[in-house]
Amino acid sequence: MKKILILFLVIVLSGCLSVNTSDPEKAFAHWAGYKPPKSFEFFNGEFYQSPHFFLEYEVYLKFRTTKEWWNEFIELNNLQIDNDSWSKRTDAPEWFKPYKAYIKYSNNDDFDNSRYFIHKESGICYIYESVGM
C-alpha cells in the first residue's frame, strides 16, 4: 500500500514542477515538444512553465529557420497575417524586438496575445506565445 501511495505522489507532484530556461534550444524543445531541426540557428529564447497542474507557459524565441518550416508551422496552426496593432508585454526580454519589416501572424483570437513574426528576407523569426498565463 505504501508503494502505491508513494507512486501516486510522485506522479501528482511531477506534474507540479516548474520549468524555466533561457537556453534557446531548450526553450524551443519545451515549447514545440521536439528537438529543433539542425537547420535552425538560435539567437535567444526564454521558456517558463508554471508549476500548476494545468498547462501554463510563456515562451519568447528568436531564431532563423527555413521557409518550408515556417510555412508548415503557419499552416498547421491556422495562423493568419495580423495587421492589427500589437504591444509586447512590458516584461518581455530586452532582445525581443521584432520591427515593422517583420510580417506578424496570429490566430485571430481576441483573447490570445500570442504573436509570430518572420522577416521574409533573412528568415529570422520571433515567437511570443502564452498559454493559460
KOLRO-719018 format. One record per atom (N, C-alpha, C): x, z, y; residue in one letter; residue number from 1. Coordinates in steps of 0.1 Angstrom, whole numbers, padded with zeros to 4 digits, always signed. Last residue first. Example, Ala and Ser with C-alpha at 12.3 -4.5 7.8 and 13.67 -1.06 7.14 Angstrom:
% KOLRO-719018
{east->+0128 up->+0071 north->-0022 code->S pos->2}
{east->+0137 up->+0071 north->-0011 code->S pos->2}
{east->+0129 up->+0079 north->+0000 code->S pos->2}
{east->+0132 up->+0078 north->-0057 code->A pos->1}
{east->+0123 up->+0078 north->-0045 code->A pos->1}
{east->+0132 up->+0078 north->-0033 code->A pos->1}
% end
This chain:
% KOLRO-719018
{east->-0015 up->-0190 north->+0318 code->M pos->133}
{east->-0009 up->-0181 north->+0327 code->M pos->133}
{east->-0017 up->-0180 north->+0340 code->M pos->133}
{east->-0025 up->-0210 north->+0300 code->G pos->132}
{east->-0030 up->-0196 north->+0299 code->G pos->132}
{east->-0024 up->-0186 north->+0309 code->G pos->132}
{east->+0002 up->-0229 north->+0306 code->V pos->131}
{east->-0009 up->-0227 north->+0297 code->V pos->131}
{east->-0013 up->-0213 north->+0296 code->V pos->131}
{east->+0018 up->-0252 north->+0326 code->S pos->130}
{east->+0014 up->-0238 north->+0324 code->S pos->130}
{east->+0002 up->-0238 north->+0316 code->S pos->130}
{east->+0045 up->-0273 north->+0333 code->E pos->129}
{east->+0033 up->-0271 north->+0325 code->E pos->129}
{east->+0031 up->-0256 north->+0324 code->E pos->129}
{east->+0063 up->-0297 north->+0348 code->Y pos->128}
{east->+0058 up->-0284 north->+0350 code->Y pos->128}
{east->+0045 up->-0283 north->+0342 code->Y pos->128}
{east->+0090 up->-0318 north->+0346 code->I pos->127}
{east->+0078 up->-0314 north->+0339 code->I pos->127}
{east->+0075 up->-0300 north->+0344 code->I pos->127}
{east->+0106 up->-0347 north->+0357 code->Y pos->126}
{east->+0103 up->-0333 north->+0359 code->Y pos->126}
{east->+0090 up->-0330 north->+0352 code->Y pos->126}
{east->+0130 up->-0372 north->+0347 code->C pos->125}
{east->+0116 up->-0366 north->+0346 code->C pos->125}
{east->+0117 up->-0351 north->+0351 code->C pos->125}
{east->+0147 up->-0402 north->+0353 code->I pos->124}
{east->+0147 up->-0387 north->+0354 code->I pos->124}
{east->+0132 up->-0382 north->+0355 code->I pos->124}
{east->+0148 up->-0429 north->+0353 code->G pos->123}
{east->+0143 up->-0423 north->+0341 code->G pos->123}
{east->+0144 up->-0408 north->+0341 code->G pos->123}
{east->+0155 up->-0444 north->+0376 code->S pos->122}
{east->+0165 up->-0435 north->+0370 code->S pos->122}
{east->+0161 up->-0430 north->+0356 code->S pos->122}
{east->+0131 up->-0458 north->+0381 code->E pos->121}
{east->+0144 up->-0465 north->+0381 code->E pos->121}
{east->+0155 up->-0457 north->+0373 code->E pos->121}
{east->+0109 up->-0440 north->+0380 code->K pos->120}
{east->+0110 up->-0452 north->+0371 code->K pos->120}
{east->+0124 up->-0458 north->+0370 code->K pos->120}
{east->+0108 up->-0407 north->+0377 code->H pos->119}
{east->+0114 up->-0417 north->+0386 code->H pos->119}
{east->+0117 up->-0429 north->+0378 code->H pos->119}
{east->+0080 up->-0388 north->+0369 code->I pos->118}
{east->+0091 up->-0397 north->+0365 code->I pos->118}
{east->+0095 up->-0405 north->+0376 code->I pos->118}
{east->+0063 up->-0357 north->+0362 code->F pos->117}
{east->+0069 up->-0367 north->+0372 code->F pos->117}
{east->+0080 up->-0375 north->+0365 code->F pos->117}
{east->+0035 up->-0338 north->+0358 code->Y pos->116}
{east->+0046 up->-0345 north->+0350 code->Y pos->116}
{east->+0050 up->-0357 north->+0359 code->Y pos->116}
{east->+0019 up->-0306 north->+0360 code->R pos->115}
{east->+0022 up->-0320 north->+0365 code->R pos->115}
{east->+0034 up->-0325 north->+0358 code->R pos->115}
{east->-0007 up->-0282 north->+0359 code->S pos->114}
{east->+0005 up->-0288 north->+0353 code->S pos->114}
{east->+0006 up->-0302 north->+0358 code->S pos->114}
{east->-0029 up->-0269 north->+0367 code->N pos->113}
{east->-0020 up->-0272 north->+0377 code->N pos->113}
{east->-0007 up->-0279 north->+0372 code->N pos->113}
{east->-0062 up->-0272 north->+0359 code->D pos->112}
{east->-0049 up->-0272 north->+0353 code->D pos->112}
{east->-0039 up->-0277 north->+0364 code->D pos->112}
{east->-0087 up->-0274 north->+0369 code->F pos->111}
{east->-0083 up->-0261 north->+0366 code->F pos->111}
{east->-0069 up->-0260 north->+0361 code->F pos->111}
{east->-0093 up->-0301 north->+0371 code->D pos->110}
{east->-0093 up->-0294 north->+0383 code->D pos->110}
{east->-0087 up->-0280 north->+0381 code->D pos->110}
{east->-0076 up->-0325 north->+0353 code->D pos->109}
{east->-0084 up->-0313 north->+0351 code->D pos->109}
{east->-0082 up->-0304 north->+0364 code->D pos->109}
{east->-0060 up->-0347 north->+0350 code->N pos->108}
{east->-0072 up->-0348 north->+0359 code->N pos->108}
{east->-0082 up->-0336 north->+0356 code->N pos->108}
{east->-0036 up->-0344 north->+0340 code->N pos->107}
{east->-0047 up->-0347 north->+0330 code->N pos->107}
{east->-0060 up->-0347 north->+0337 code->N pos->107}
{east->-0011 up->-0363 north->+0358 code->S pos->106}
{east->-0018 up->-0351 north->+0355 code->S pos->106}
{east->-0029 up->-0354 north->+0345 code->S pos->106}
{east->+0019 up->-0375 north->+0374 code->Y pos->105}
{east->+0008 up->-0376 north->+0364 code->Y pos->105}
{east->+0002 up->-0362 north->+0362 code->Y pos->105}
{east->+0037 up->-0392 north->+0399 code->K pos->104}
{east->+0031 up->-0380 north->+0394 code->K pos->104}
{east->+0019 up->-0382 north->+0385 code->K pos->104}
{east->+0067 up->-0408 north->+0403 code->I pos->103}
{east->+0053 up->-0410 north->+0400 code->I pos->103}
{east->+0048 up->-0397 north->+0394 code->I pos->103}
{east->+0090 up->-0402 north->+0430 code->Y pos->102}
{east->+0086 up->-0399 north->+0416 code->Y pos->102}
{east->+0071 up->-0402 north->+0415 code->Y pos->102}
{east->+0094 up->-0404 north->+0456 code->A pos->101}
{east->+0097 up->-0416 north->+0449 code->A pos->101}
{east->+0093 up->-0414 north->+0434 code->A pos->101}
{east->+0090 up->-0378 north->+0467 code->K pos->100}
{east->+0079 up->-0388 north->+0468 code->K pos->100}
{east->+0082 up->-0401 north->+0460 code->K pos->100}
{east->+0106 up->-0356 north->+0443 code->Y pos->99}
{east->+0103 up->-0360 north->+0457 code->Y pos->99}
{east->+0093 up->-0372 north->+0456 code->Y pos->99}
{east->+0109 up->-0326 north->+0426 code->P pos->98}
{east->+0105 up->-0340 north->+0425 code->P pos->98}
{east->+0101 up->-0345 north->+0439 code->P pos->98}
{east->+0126 up->-0301 north->+0422 code->K pos->97}
{east->+0123 up->-0308 north->+0434 code->K pos->97}
{east->+0120 up->-0323 north->+0432 code->K pos->97}
{east->+0138 up->-0274 north->+0410 code->F pos->96}
{east->+0126 up->-0282 north->+0407 code->F pos->96}
{east->+0121 up->-0289 north->+0419 code->F pos->96}
{east->+0158 up->-0257 north->+0417 code->W pos->95}
{east->+0162 up->-0271 north->+0413 code->W pos->95}
{east->+0150 up->-0280 north->+0410 code->W pos->95}
{east->+0146 up->-0232 north->+0420 code->E pos->94}
{east->+0152 up->-0239 north->+0432 code->E pos->94}
{east->+0154 up->-0254 north->+0429 code->E pos->94}
{east->+0116 up->-0228 north->+0401 code->P pos->93}
{east->+0131 up->-0228 north->+0402 code->P pos->93}
{east->+0135 up->-0236 north->+0414 code->P pos->93}
{east->+0087 up->-0214 north->+0418 code->A pos->92}
{east->+0093 up->-0224 north->+0410 code->A pos->92}
{east->+0108 up->-0224 north->+0411 code->A pos->92}
{east->+0072 up->-0196 north->+0432 code->D pos->91}
{east->+0082 up->-0191 north->+0424 code->D pos->91}
{east->+0089 up->-0201 north->+0415 code->D pos->91}
{east->+0053 up->-0212 north->+0444 code->T pos->90}
{east->+0063 up->-0206 north->+0453 code->T pos->90}
{east->+0074 up->-0200 north->+0445 code->T pos->90}
{east->+0045 up->-0242 north->+0426 code->R pos->89}
{east->+0044 up->-0228 north->+0428 code->R pos->89}
{east->+0055 up->-0222 north->+0436 code->R pos->89}
{east->+0039 up->-0273 north->+0444 code->K pos->88}
{east->+0045 up->-0265 north->+0433 code->K pos->88}
{east->+0044 up->-0250 north->+0436 code->K pos->88}
{east->+0010 up->-0289 north->+0452 code->S pos->87}
{east->+0020 up->-0280 north->+0457 code->S pos->87}
{east->+0026 up->-0272 north->+0445 code->S pos->87}
{east->-0003 up->-0321 north->+0457 code->W pos->86}
{east->+0000 up->-0310 north->+0448 code->W pos->86}
{east->+0011 up->-0302 north->+0454 code->W pos->86}
{east->-0028 up->-0346 north->+0465 code->S pos->85}
{east->-0017 up->-0337 north->+0469 code->S pos->85}
{east->-0015 up->-0326 north->+0459 code->S pos->85}
{east->-0034 up->-0373 north->+0442 code->D pos->84}
{east->-0038 up->-0362 north->+0450 code->D pos->84}
{east->-0026 up->-0353 north->+0454 code->D pos->84}
{east->-0027 up->-0392 north->+0424 code->N pos->83}
{east->-0023 up->-0395 north->+0438 code->N pos->83}
{east->-0027 up->-0383 north->+0447 code->N pos->83}
{east->-0016 up->-0394 north->+0393 code->D pos->82}
{east->-0023 up->-0385 north->+0401 code->D pos->82}
{east->-0018 up->-0387 north->+0416 code->D pos->82}
{east->-0021 up->-0413 north->+0364 code->I pos->81}
{east->-0013 up->-0412 north->+0377 code->I pos->81}
{east->-0022 up->-0404 north->+0386 code->I pos->81}
{east->-0029 up->-0393 north->+0335 code->Q pos->80}
{east->-0032 up->-0404 north->+0345 code->Q pos->80}
{east->-0023 up->-0402 north->+0357 code->Q pos->80}
{east->-0026 up->-0387 north->+0300 code->L pos->79}
{east->-0023 up->-0384 north->+0314 code->L pos->79}
{east->-0025 up->-0396 north->+0323 code->L pos->79}
{east->-0030 up->-0383 north->+0272 code->N pos->78}
{east->-0041 up->-0388 north->+0281 code->N pos->78}
{east->-0038 up->-0385 north->+0296 code->N pos->78}
{east->-0009 up->-0377 north->+0256 code->N pos->77}
{east->-0015 up->-0366 north->+0263 code->N pos->77}
{east->-0026 up->-0370 north->+0273 code->N pos->77}
{east->-0002 up->-0401 north->+0245 code->L pos->76}
{east->-0006 up->-0391 north->+0236 code->L pos->76}
{east->-0013 up->-0379 north->+0243 code->L pos->76}
{east->+0006 up->-0415 north->+0269 code->E pos->75}
{east->-0005 up->-0419 north->+0261 code->E pos->75}
{east->-0010 up->-0408 north->+0252 code->E pos->75}
{east->+0029 up->-0400 north->+0278 code->I pos->74}
{east->+0017 up->-0402 north->+0287 code->I pos->74}
{east->+0005 up->-0406 north->+0279 code->I pos->74}
{east->+0045 up->-0403 north->+0255 code->F pos->73}
{east->+0041 up->-0389 north->+0260 code->F pos->73}
{east->+0029 up->-0390 north->+0269 code->F pos->73}
{east->+0050 up->-0430 north->+0256 code->E pos->72}
{east->+0043 up->-0424 north->+0244 code->E pos->72}
{east->+0037 up->-0410 north->+0248 code->E pos->72}
{east->+0064 up->-0432 north->+0280 code->N pos->71}
{east->+0051 up->-0439 north->+0278 code->N pos->71}
{east->+0043 up->-0434 north->+0267 code->N pos->71}
{east->+0087 up->-0417 north->+0273 code->W pos->70}
{east->+0078 up->-0413 north->+0284 code->W pos->70}
{east->+0064 up->-0419 north->+0282 code->W pos->70}
{east->+0099 up->-0432 north->+0252 code->W pos->69}
{east->+0094 up->-0418 north->+0250 code->W pos->69}
{east->+0084 up->-0414 north->+0261 code->W pos->69}
{east->+0103 up->-0456 north->+0266 code->E pos->68}
{east->+0095 up->-0456 north->+0254 code->E pos->68}
{east->+0090 up->-0441 north->+0251 code->E pos->68}
{east->+0121 up->-0449 north->+0286 code->K pos->67}
{east->+0108 up->-0454 north->+0290 code->K pos->67}
{east->+0098 up->-0453 north->+0278 code->K pos->67}
{east->+0140 up->-0420 north->+0277 code->T pos->66}
{east->+0138 up->-0434 north->+0277 code->T pos->66}
{east->+0123 up->-0437 north->+0281 code->T pos->66}
{east->+0151 up->-0395 north->+0301 code->T pos->65}
{east->+0146 up->-0399 north->+0288 code->T pos->65}
{east->+0145 up->-0414 north->+0288 code->T pos->65}
{east->+0165 up->-0367 north->+0316 code->R pos->64}
{east->+0164 up->-0381 north->+0316 code->R pos->64}
{east->+0160 up->-0385 north->+0302 code->R pos->64}
{east->+0150 up->-0337 north->+0331 code->F pos->63}
{east->+0158 up->-0344 north->+0321 code->F pos->63}
{east->+0156 up->-0359 north->+0323 code->F pos->63}
{east->+0138 up->-0306 north->+0337 code->K pos->62}
{east->+0144 up->-0318 north->+0344 code->K pos->62}
{east->+0153 up->-0324 north->+0334 code->K pos->62}
{east->+0111 up->-0284 north->+0334 code->L pos->61}
{east->+0121 up->-0292 north->+0328 code->L pos->61}
{east->+0126 up->-0303 north->+0338 code->L pos->61}
{east->+0094 up->-0254 north->+0330 code->Y pos->60}
{east->+0099 up->-0263 north->+0340 code->Y pos->60}
{east->+0111 up->-0270 north->+0333 code->Y pos->60}
{east->+0066 up->-0237 north->+0316 code->V pos->59}
{east->+0078 up->-0245 north->+0314 code->V pos->59}
{east->+0081 up->-0253 north->+0326 code->V pos->59}
{east->+0048 up->-0210 north->+0304 code->E pos->58}
{east->+0051 up->-0218 north->+0315 code->E pos->58}
{east->+0065 up->-0224 north->+0313 code->E pos->58}
{east->+0022 up->-0198 north->+0282 code->Y pos->57}
{east->+0036 up->-0201 north->+0285 code->Y pos->57}
{east->+0036 up->-0209 north->+0298 code->Y pos->57}
{east->+0004 up->-0183 north->+0257 code->E pos->56}
{east->+0005 up->-0183 north->+0272 code->E pos->56}
{east->+0020 up->-0187 north->+0275 code->E pos->56}
{east->-0016 up->-0178 north->+0230 code->L pos->55}
{east->-0006 up->-0187 north->+0236 code->L pos->55}
{east->-0006 up->-0188 north->+0251 code->L pos->55}
{east->-0024 up->-0144 north->+0223 code->F pos->54}
{east->-0028 up->-0158 north->+0226 code->F pos->54}
{east->-0016 up->-0165 north->+0232 code->F pos->54}
{east->-0009 up->-0120 north->+0223 code->F pos->53}
{east->-0013 up->-0126 north->+0210 code->F pos->53}
{east->-0017 up->-0141 north->+0212 code->F pos->53}
{east->+0018 up->-0119 north->+0247 code->H pos->52}
{east->+0004 up->-0117 north->+0243 code->H pos->52}
{east->+0002 up->-0124 north->+0230 code->H pos->52}
{east->+0043 up->-0122 north->+0259 code->P pos->51}
{east->+0042 up->-0115 north->+0246 code->P pos->51}
{east->+0028 up->-0113 north->+0241 code->P pos->51}
{east->+0046 up->-0156 north->+0272 code->S pos->50}
{east->+0042 up->-0142 north->+0273 code->S pos->50}
{east->+0042 up->-0135 north->+0259 code->S pos->50}
{east->+0074 up->-0176 north->+0276 code->Q pos->49}
{east->+0061 up->-0174 north->+0268 code->Q pos->49}
{east->+0058 up->-0159 north->+0268 code->Q pos->49}
{east->+0091 up->-0198 north->+0296 code->Y pos->48}
{east->+0087 up->-0184 north->+0294 code->Y pos->48}
{east->+0074 up->-0184 north->+0286 code->Y pos->48}
{east->+0118 up->-0218 north->+0303 code->F pos->47}
{east->+0106 up->-0216 north->+0295 code->F pos->47}
{east->+0104 up->-0201 north->+0294 code->F pos->47}
{east->+0135 up->-0242 north->+0322 code->E pos->46}
{east->+0132 up->-0228 north->+0320 code->E pos->46}
{east->+0119 up->-0228 north->+0312 code->E pos->46}
{east->+0162 up->-0265 north->+0329 code->G pos->45}
{east->+0150 up->-0261 north->+0322 code->G pos->45}
{east->+0148 up->-0246 north->+0322 code->G pos->45}
{east->+0182 up->-0293 north->+0338 code->N pos->44}
{east->+0177 up->-0280 north->+0340 code->N pos->44}
{east->+0165 up->-0277 north->+0331 code->N pos->44}
{east->+0192 up->-0317 north->+0325 code->F pos->43}
{east->+0198 up->-0311 north->+0337 code->F pos->43}
{east->+0195 up->-0297 north->+0339 code->F pos->43}
{east->+0198 up->-0336 north->+0295 code->F pos->42}
{east->+0192 up->-0325 north->+0302 code->F pos->42}
{east->+0200 up->-0320 north->+0314 code->F pos->42}
{east->+0190 up->-0366 north->+0282 code->E pos->41}
{east->+0200 up->-0360 north->+0290 code->E pos->41}
{east->+0194 up->-0348 north->+0298 code->E pos->41}
{east->+0181 up->-0379 north->+0250 code->F pos->40}
{east->+0177 up->-0371 north->+0262 code->F pos->40}
{east->+0190 up->-0366 north->+0269 code->F pos->40}
{east->+0188 up->-0390 north->+0226 code->S pos->39}
{east->+0188 up->-0399 north->+0238 code->S pos->39}
{east->+0185 up->-0392 north->+0251 code->S pos->39}
{east->+0183 up->-0372 north->+0206 code->K pos->38}
{east->+0197 up->-0373 north->+0211 code->K pos->38}
{east->+0198 up->-0382 north->+0224 code->K pos->38}
{east->+0152 up->-0355 north->+0212 code->P pos->37}
{east->+0160 up->-0366 north->+0207 code->P pos->37}
{east->+0174 up->-0367 north->+0213 code->P pos->37}
{east->+0149 up->-0319 north->+0209 code->P pos->36}
{east->+0149 up->-0331 north->+0217 code->P pos->36}
{east->+0157 up->-0342 north->+0210 code->P pos->36}
{east->+0131 up->-0304 north->+0183 code->K pos->35}
{east->+0143 up->-0305 north->+0190 code->K pos->35}
{east->+0143 up->-0319 north->+0197 code->K pos->35}
{east->+0096 up->-0293 north->+0189 code->Y pos->34}
{east->+0107 up->-0300 north->+0181 code->Y pos->34}
{east->+0119 up->-0301 north->+0189 code->Y pos->34}
{east->+0079 up->-0282 north->+0206 code->G pos->33}
{east->+0077 up->-0279 north->+0192 code->G pos->33}
{east->+0087 up->-0286 north->+0183 code->G pos->33}
{east->+0079 up->-0284 north->+0234 code->A pos->32}
{east->+0075 up->-0295 north->+0226 code->A pos->32}
{east->+0072 up->-0292 north->+0211 code->A pos->32}
{east->+0088 up->-0258 north->+0242 code->W pos->31}
{east->+0076 up->-0264 north->+0248 code->W pos->31}
{east->+0071 up->-0275 north->+0239 code->W pos->31}
{east->+0110 up->-0252 north->+0227 code->H pos->30}
{east->+0099 up->-0243 north->+0226 code->H pos->30}
{east->+0086 up->-0250 north->+0231 code->H pos->30}
{east->+0126 up->-0275 north->+0234 code->A pos->29}
{east->+0122 up->-0273 north->+0220 code->A pos->29}
{east->+0110 up->-0263 north->+0219 code->A pos->29}
{east->+0130 up->-0271 north->+0261 code->F pos->28}
{east->+0122 up->-0283 north->+0256 code->F pos->28}
{east->+0117 up->-0280 north->+0242 code->F pos->28}
{east->+0145 up->-0248 north->+0260 code->A pos->27}
{east->+0132 up->-0248 north->+0267 code->A pos->27}
{east->+0123 up->-0260 north->+0263 code->A pos->27}
{east->+0167 up->-0257 north->+0247 code->K pos->26}
{east->+0159 up->-0247 north->+0240 code->K pos->26}
{east->+0145 up->-0246 north->+0247 code->K pos->26}
{east->+0177 up->-0274 north->+0267 code->E pos->25}
{east->+0173 up->-0279 north->+0254 code->E pos->25}
{east->+0164 up->-0270 north->+0246 code->E pos->25}
{east->+0181 up->-0257 north->+0290 code->P pos->24}
{east->+0171 up->-0267 north->+0290 code->P pos->24}
{east->+0167 up->-0273 north->+0276 code->P pos->24}
{east->+0180 up->-0223 north->+0291 code->D pos->23}
{east->+0187 up->-0234 north->+0284 code->D pos->23}
{east->+0178 up->-0245 north->+0283 code->D pos->23}
{east->+0166 up->-0202 north->+0299 code->S pos->22}
{east->+0169 up->-0211 north->+0309 code->S pos->22}
{east->+0179 up->-0222 north->+0304 code->S pos->22}
{east->+0139 up->-0185 north->+0283 code->T pos->21}
{east->+0152 up->-0191 north->+0282 code->T pos->21}
{east->+0154 up->-0200 north->+0294 code->T pos->21}
{east->+0120 up->-0163 north->+0266 code->N pos->20}
{east->+0124 up->-0165 north->+0279 code->N pos->20}
{east->+0138 up->-0172 north->+0278 code->N pos->20}
{east->+0093 up->-0151 north->+0248 code->V pos->19}
{east->+0104 up->-0160 north->+0248 code->V pos->19}
{east->+0107 up->-0163 north->+0262 code->V pos->19}
{east->+0080 up->-0120 north->+0234 code->S pos->18}
{east->+0081 up->-0130 north->+0245 code->S pos->18}
{east->+0093 up->-0139 north->+0242 code->S pos->18}
{east->+0059 up->-0112 north->+0207 code->L pos->17}
{east->+0072 up->-0112 north->+0212 code->L pos->17}
{east->+0073 up->-0123 north->+0223 code->L pos->17}
{east->+0037 up->-0111 north->+0191 code->C pos->16}
{east->+0036 up->-0104 north->+0204 code->C pos->16}
{east->+0050 up->-0103 north->+0210 code->C pos->16}
{east->+0039 up->-0119 north->+0166 code->G pos->15}
{east->+0031 up->-0128 north->+0175 code->G pos->15}
{east->+0031 up->-0122 north->+0189 code->G pos->15}
{east->+0051 up->-0098 north->+0154 code->S pos->14}
{east->+0059 up->-0110 north->+0156 code->S pos->14}
{east->+0052 up->-0120 north->+0166 code->S pos->14}
{east->+0030 up->-0080 north->+0150 code->L pos->13}
{east->+0039 up->-0078 north->+0161 code->L pos->13}
{east->+0048 up->-0090 north->+0164 code->L pos->13}
{east->+0017 up->-0092 north->+0128 code->V pos->12}
{east->+0010 up->-0090 north->+0140 code->V pos->12}
{east->+0020 up->-0088 north->+0152 code->V pos->12}
{east->+0038 up->-0092 north->+0108 code->I pos->11}
{east->+0031 up->-0104 north->+0112 code->I pos->11}
{east->+0024 up->-0103 north->+0125 code->I pos->11}
{east->+0044 up->-0064 north->+0107 code->V pos->10}
{east->+0054 up->-0074 north->+0111 code->V pos->10}
{east->+0048 up->-0087 north->+0115 code->V pos->10}
{east->+0020 up->-0053 north->+0099 code->L pos->9}
{east->+0025 up->-0050 north->+0112 code->L pos->9}
{east->+0036 up->-0060 north->+0116 code->L pos->9}
{east->+0018 up->-0065 north->+0073 code->F pos->8}
{east->+0008 up->-0067 north->+0083 code->F pos->8}
{east->+0013 up->-0065 north->+0097 code->F pos->8}
{east->+0040 up->-0053 north->+0061 code->L pos->7}
{east->+0040 up->-0067 north->+0062 code->L pos->7}
{east->+0029 up->-0071 north->+0073 code->L pos->7}
{east->+0032 up->-0026 north->+0062 code->I pos->6}
{east->+0044 up->-0030 north->+0069 code->I pos->6}
{east->+0044 up->-0045 north->+0071 code->I pos->6}
{east->+0010 up->-0027 north->+0045 code->L pos->5}
{east->+0008 up->-0023 north->+0059 code->L pos->5}
{east->+0020 up->-0027 north->+0067 code->L pos->5}
{east->+0022 up->-0035 north->+0021 code->I pos->4}
{east->+0011 up->-0043 north->+0027 code->I pos->4}
{east->+0010 up->-0040 north->+0042 code->I pos->4}
{east->+0038 up->-0013 north->+0016 code->K pos->3}
{east->+0044 up->-0026 north->+0018 code->K pos->3}
{east->+0034 up->-0036 north->+0025 code->K pos->3}
{east->+0020 up->+0008 north->+0012 code->K pos->2}
{east->+0029 up->+0008 north->+0024 code->K pos->2}
{east->+0035 up->-0006 north->+0027 code->K pos->2}
{east->+0008 up->+0000 north->-0012 code->M pos->1}
{east->+0000 up->+0000 north->+0000 code->M pos->1}
{east->+0009 up->+0000 north->+0013 code->M pos->1}
% end
